[in-house]
Amino acid sequence: MATTTPPLPAADFCTVISESRRILKAHSRHFLALSVLFLLPLSFSVAAYPTLHRLLLKSSSSNAYHTQTLLRRSPLLNPPAQHHHQQSSVDVRSVLVGVGHTSFLTLLSIFAACSITYSVVQGFYGRPVKLLSAIKSIGTSFFPLLATLICTQAITSLIVIVSGILGFLILKGSELVIGNEISYSSPYFLGLVASIAVVLALVLVYLQVQWVLANVIVVAESGYGFSPLRRSAYLVKGMRGVTLSLTLFFGALLGLFVWTSTLSTSESVIDGNEWKRWHFVAQIVATSSSLTLLMQFSLAATVVLYMYCKALHGELAMEIAEEFAREYVSLPFDDEKVPHVVSVAYA
C-alpha cells in the first residue's frame, strides 16, 4: 500500500512568479521561438489595430465622399439612395474587419495557449521540451480549447444579458412606482448603472478566478467543455487568494499596456505615413514586445499555479512518483536553489 507525505504548503504570489521565471529561463530559446510564432503577431495586432482601423475608416469615408460628389453631378442617378447604400457598405466593411480581427486573435491565442502550456508542463516534469512536439500539441488541444472557450463565453454572455435585463426591469419598475420617466442623466439612473456594473464586474472576476486553470486542464488532462471549468473551480480551493493576485496583476498590466497604446494611437494624426515616423514605430515595437513577454509569463504562471493547486490537493506527489518511478523525487523546476522533495513510501 502506498502512502504519501502531506501535501506541499500552499504557494504564495512570489513563489509562483519565481518558479515561472525559472522554467522560462531554463528553456529560453524554446519559449522565445513559440512567442515569436504566436504571441508576437498577436501582440502586434492588438497594438496596431487602432491605427489600422482608423486608416480603414478614413479611407472608407474618403471613398464615400468622392462617390457622393460624383453622384451629385450625375442627373441620371438618385443620390440619396446611392449614398444610403454606400454608407451601409461602409458599416458592413467595418463589422467584417472587426470580426476578422477578433477571429485572428482568437486563433493565435489558442495556438499560444496550447503550445506554451504543453511546453511548461513538459518542463515541469523534467521531460524533453521540443519545438516540434509543442507545435504538434496544437492539433490535439485546439478543438477542446475552442469548445471550452465557447462554453466560457456562453456563460459570460448570458450573465451580461441577464444583468442588462434585470437593470431594465428595475428601471421600468421604478418609473411605474414614481409615475414619471427617469432621465438618463439623473443621479438615480447613473447610480443604478454604476451599481449593476460593479456587481457584474465582481461576478466576472470571481468566475475568472474559478476558471483560471481551465485551459491548462484542457491541455494537461485532455478535458473539454464544461468539465475543465468544474475541475478548475475544485483545484483553486485553498489558493483563491494567490489566484486573484495573479489575475489582477497580469490583467492590470496587460490592460494598462493596451489602454496606453490605444490612447497614444488615437491621439496621433492619421495621414497614411505613420509607419515612416520612428516614434510611432518605436511605440508599436515596445508595446508589442511588452505584451508578448507579459502573455508568455502569464501562461507559464498559470501552469505553475495549476501544479501547486494539485499539490495542495495531494494529487501531484503520486503523479511525479509514477513519472520517475523511484522512491525519492525532486521537482525539476527549481535548479538554482534546494529543490522541493516529495517522498513516497511503499509498505
N, C-alpha and C positions, 0 to 999 in steps of 0.2 A: 504494500500500500504506500502510495507516495504522499508525502507531506511537504508543505512549502512554508517558507518563512512568512511572517506577517507582511502585508503589502507595504510598498515603499511609501514614505511620508509624502503628503501632497506637495507638489512643487509650487513655487510662487512665480510671480511675473518675471523676475530677473532670471530665475533658473531656466524657464522656457526660452527666453530670449538668448541666454548664453549657450544653451545646448543647440539651438537652431543655428547660431553663428558658427559653432564648431563643425556641424555637419556640412554647412555650405562651404566652409573654408577647407575641409578635408577633400572635397571634390569640386574645387572652384572652377576648373576648366569645363567640367561636365555641366554644371549648372549655368555657367556663362553661355555655353552653346545652346542650351534649352531656352534661356532667356532671350538670346538674340533671335532664335527661331520664332518664338511665340509671344513673349512678353513685350519685347521692344516694339514690334509692329502694333501691338495693342495699345501700348503707351503713346506711341506716335499718333495713332488715330485719335485717341482721346485729346491729346494736346493740340493737334492741328485741325480737328473737326470744326471748332467755332469759326476759324478763319475761312476754311473751305466752304462752309455753309453760307457765310456772308458773301463770299465771292459768287456762289451759285445764285443767291437771291438777287444780288446786284446785276448779274448777267441776265437773269430772267426778267427783272424789272426793265432793264435797258432794251431787251428784245421786245417786250410788251409795248414800251413807249414808241419804238420805231414802227412797229406793226400798226399801232393805233394811228400814228401820224400818216402813214401811207393810206390807211383805210379812209381817213378823213378826206383825202384828196381824190378818192375814187367815188363817183356818184353811182356806180353800179352795185356797190356792196352796202350792207347795213352795218354801220359802225357799232351801234350798241350791242347787237347780237354777237358780232365778231369779238368785241372787247370782252364781253362776258365769257365767251368760250376761251379766250386767251388767258384770262385771269384764273379760270378753273383749271386750265392745264398747268399753270404755274404752281397752284396749290397741290395738285396731284404729284407734280415733279418733286416738290419739297418733301411730301409724305413718303414717296418712294425712296428718296435719298436717305431719309431718316430710318426707314425700315431696313434698307440695305446696310446702313452703318451699324445699326443695332445687331443685325444678324451676323455681320462680320466680327463684331466684338464678342458676341456670344460664342462663336466657333473658336476664336482664338483663346478665350477664357477656358473653355472646356479642354482644348488641346494642352494648354499650360497646366491646368489642374491635374489632368491625367498623368502627363509625363513627369512633372516635378514631384507630385505626391508619390508616384511609384518609385522615383529615384531616392527620395528621402526615406521611404520605408525600407528599401533595399540597403541603403547606407546605415540605417539604424541597426539592422540585424547583422551587419557585417558582411552582407553578400556583395558580389561584384556589381558595380554601378557602371552600366554601359549605355552609350547614347542610342544605339540601335534598339536595344531592349526597351528603353524608355519610350521611344517613338512607337514601337510596336504595341505598347500598352494602351495607346490611344484607341486602337481598333477594338480592344477588349472592353474598355471602360467608357467609350464615347456615348453609346446609346443608353446605358444605365445612368450615366451622369445627366444626360439630356432629359430622361424620364423623371429623375429626381428633381431637376431644376423646374420642369413643368409643374410637378406636384407642389413644389415650394411656391412658385409664382401664383398658382391657382388659389392656394390658401391665403396668401398675402393679398391678392386682388379681391378675394371675397371679403376679407376683413375690411379693406378700404371701402368697398362698395357698401357694406353694411353700416360702416361709420357714417358715410355720406347720407344714406337713407335715414339713419337714426337722427342725425343733425337736422335734416329737412323736416322730419316729423315733429321734433321738438320745437323748431321754429314755427311751423304752422299751428301747432297746438298752443303755443304762447300767443300767437296772433288771435286765435279764437277766444282765448281767455281775456285778453285786454281789449279786444274788439277793434284794434287798429293794426294796420300793416306796419311791420317793423322795417325801418330804413337800414340799408346795408352799411351805412356809415355810423349807425348808432352804437353806443358803448355796449349795449346788450348783445347785439349781433356779433360784434368783434370779440367780446368775451366768450360767447358760445363757440365761435370758430376756434379761438385760441385754446379753449378747454378740450375740445374734440381733438385738435391737432396734438396737444400734449399727451393725452391718453393714447391716441393712435401711435405716436412715436414710442411711448413706453412699451406698448404691446409689441411693436415690431422689433424693438431692441431685445425684449425678452425672448421672442421667437428666434432671433438671430443667435442669441446665447445658447438656446436649447438645440439649435440645428447646426451649430458651427462645425461639428465633426462629420456632417452628413457626407460631404464629398470624399473625405478620407475613407470613410466606411465603405463607400461605393467601390473605391479603388482597392482597398486592402482586404475587404471581406466579400466583395462581389455581390453586394446588395443593390437594390434599386427601388424607385418609387417611394412609398411612404415608410417602408421598413427602415431605411437609414435615418429617417427623421426620428422615429421612435427609439432607435438604438442610440442615436446621439443624445437625446434627452435623458436616457438612462446613464450614459457614461459621464456626462458633465455633473452629475450629482456629487457634491462634495468639492467641486472645482469651479463652481459658478463665479466666484469672485475673481479667480485668475482668468477665466474665460471672458468675463465682462471687461476686465482691464485690457486684455489683448484686443478685443473687439473695438473698444473705444479708442485705444492707442492707434491701431492701424487705420481704423475708419476716419479718425480725425486727421491724421497725416495725409492720407490719400485724398480726402475731401478738401483739405487745405491746398494741396498742390493743384488739384483740378480747378478749384474755385479761383485761385490766383492766376492760373493760365487763362481761364475763360475771361476773367476780368481784364487782364492785360491785352488780350487779343481783341476784345470787344471795344476797347478804347482806342485802338490803333486805326489809322486811316487805311481803308481798303481801296487800292488802286491797281491791283494786279502785279505789283512789283515787290510784294512783301518778301519773297524768298531771295531777293537781291540785297536786302538790308541785313547786315551782320548781327545787329542786336536782336532782330526778330528770329533769325535762325538760331542764335545762341540761346535764346529763351526756349524755343521749341526743343532743342537738343537737351538742355538742362532739365526741363520738365519731363521729357521722355525718359531720360536716364534715371532720374529720381523715382519716378513711378515704377519703372522696371525693377529697381532694387527693392523698393518697398513691397511690391507684389510678390517678388521672389521670397523675401523674408517672411511675409505673411503666410504664404503657402507652407513654408518649412516649419514655422512656429505652430501652425495648426496640426501638422503631423506629430510634432513633439508633444503637443498638448494631448493629442489622442493617445500616445503611448503612456503618458503619465496618468491619464484617466483610467486606462486599462490596468496599470499597475496599482492604482488606488482600489480598484475593484477585484484585485487578486487574479487578473487574467494574464498578466504579462510574464510572470515568472515561469509558469509552465510552458508557455509558448517558446521562450528563449531556451528552456531546458530541452524541449523537443527539437529545437532548431540546431543546437550544438551537440546534443546527446552526450553530455558529460556532467559530472557531479557539481562542479563549481563553474559558474558562468558570469562573466563580466559584461556589462552593457557596452557595446562597441562605439558609442557616440562620444565618449569623453577620453580623448587621447592625451590631453595636456596635464590633467590632474589625476588624483587617485580615483579609479573608476568605482561606480556603484557595483555591488556584488549581490547576486541572487543565488542562494544555495537551495538545493533540492536533495532531500534525504530519502532513501528507499528502505523500507522496513520489510 
